[in-house]
C-alpha cells in the first residue's frame, strides 16, 4: 500500500511543501488540492507582486529570508519571477515600527556589513538618490529613509503557477494530511484565536506605455505610516499599492459551531472594493511621493487575506488530538518570500529533524504563550469590514 500525503491548499506553504516533499521522496504519492486552479483567488499569493526583503528583528527569520533570496536569484523556475528593484523604506514615526526597523537594520548590517544599507537622512538626499521620480515630490521636511538595493519583489501569481501542478480527485485517502489553507483555517479548525484572518487592502493604477517606461525602474517605496508602492508590472503596466493604518477582519459564526465567532475571509464577490480609509491613505501617499498621479483613479481593488498570529511566528505543527494532520499556517503577511525554501522545513518537521529553535517557534502554543504581540506592521487599528464605509469607484 502506498504512503500518501494529501496537501490541502495550494498557496505558498502548500506549494513549497509539495515541491520539497516530492524532491526528497518522503512519500510514495503526493496529492495537492485546492478549491481553484493555481494560483487560487483564495490564496494571499494570488497577487500581482510581493515584497522580498531580508530585514527582520528576529535574526533567525533574517537568515531564513537570506537563504530564500539566494534561491529566488538562482532557482529556476521561480527565479524568472524575481526582480531585484531595491526597497526604499521610509523611517516610521510609529514607535513599534521604528523599533522593529532599528533592530532589523542593525541585524542586517551585522550579517552583511555596514554597507548593506544606505541611510538617506533628509528629503534632499532622498531626491538626489531617486531624481527621476521623486524630483517633484513634496516630501515632509523631517522625512528620512533607508535604502536596500538588494531587496526586491516577486511576481506572485507567476511564481506560484510555476511551482507545482495539481490533480483533481473526488475521494482521496492519505496517511498524512497537511492543512495549508491560509486565512480560511478558522472556517474548518478552531484555533482559539491562535490564527486570525485579516484583510489587507490592495489597489492598482493603470499606466500608459510611456508612463510605464518612466516609472519601470523605481524601487519599492515603503512608508509604513501611510502606504507602499511597487514598480509597475511589465505585462499589465499596473502599479500596485497597499495601504497602512488599518487591518480588517470579518467576524462571523463558524459552520461547525455556531457559538464560535471568528474572522473568516469574505467571498471575493462580497467585497469588490476596499474601505474608504484605505483609498485615502493611498492618495495621501501619492500626494507625498508621486503627485503627478494623485488625481488618477484606482482600480482592481481587493482585500488580500492573510492568516495572522499575534507574535508573527508561523504555525507548523500537528493539530492537537491527531497523529497525522499537520497544520502549516500563520503566514502573518510575510511568508511569500519563503516560497523557494519553507517546504524544506516542513519536510524536516514531518521527518522529525526540524531544529529545536524552529520547532519551538512554530509549535501550537498555549493561548497565554501566544499573547505576546509583535507589531512589526506598526500600531494598526483593527476594524470589522461590516462596520466601515465603502465608496465605489466611479
Phi, psi and omega in degrees: 000131184287153178265112189247139173245126177254122178254118181259109182113118183248052169267205183300307182297316182293314181294314181297320178295317180300316182296313184289320178299324177292317179298320183276354179054045180288327181236156175289329184216134177236127179238121178249124184234155176208161179291339182224167176294150179287133000275126183293142177293345180278349183265142174297339180284349177279081188210163180294313180199162181222147179289138173238106184218156183261355187289116176218140174288333176268112190293336179292325175288327177297316178295322177296320179292319178296323175297317179296320182294327173299320179289321177302322183286330192236348190263100174290142011267351187288340182298333180292342181266359185262137181227118183268081185274343190086159179226124174266111184255113181286134180291127187279153172268350179283126185298325179293313180292322180299319178295317179300313181296319182299313180291319180299314181293322176296319178298315183294320178292328177294320182279321190246356181104159186295337181274006180295335180229152178246123177276129176242106197267000182204165175303321181297319179294324179293314179297321180296324179288325184231065184291334186297318186242352180246006184298328181257008184285126178279067184296147176300146184298329184263014185284144173215167187204169174231134182247129176246104184288345182266357176277170180188210181212161176239141173288102197298307182298322179297315181293319180294321180294332182281348192280317186198153172254148182247157176241144181269146177202143184281318179229126182233124175260136185216149176277328179227136180240129173253119176266104182238058189256018169053228185294347181273004184305315184290350175285343185233335182228133178279107181265358179053047177066015170294329175232135178234129176285123179233142178257130178249127186287135179230139177218164182225162177221132181277130176253155171281172179299317179295319179294320177302314180297328179288321187258358191297337183257015178289153173280172164296131175249114188244106175249100187294347178271348186228292183188181174214161186225148175255159169301153182293147180288130184299328184277308185271344184063031178263138166269138178249138177235153167221139185267162175242175175107317179230144165242149190238144175238168172225091185281129182207167179279142180279154180288330184276344178200105186291348177280347181265121176248123182210169181277125177228136183304145174284163175287151180305329182280346184285318176232105182258021180213182177240157182300155181302320181300320180296317178297318179299321179296318180295317179291328174295320176299314181298318180297330181280321190247324183225065187300335180292346179251005190287350178253013184269148180285149172269149178216173181049048179278141181200168172260127174266114187268129178240161172257106190260141172244152186294330181260006180064010174280148173289163176241103181229094187198165175293141173292123181308136181089002178233157177253342189230014179246118180250126175271128177235098197206187175075043182300330175056026174077011180222019186270338189303322183302341182267012177309318182286341189227349184293331179300328178300323182281330173295319175302316179297322177298316180295321181280350181081021182247008180294139182299154178301322181301310180285325179300318179290321182294323189256012184284162173288100188277154169298153185301321180291326176295327187272006184276349179292114186262130178247107185265062180290340175273007182094179182279078183285146174264134182265130181224145175276132182303334181288346186249007183247163184266143177233132172237107184301147175297143179276000000 
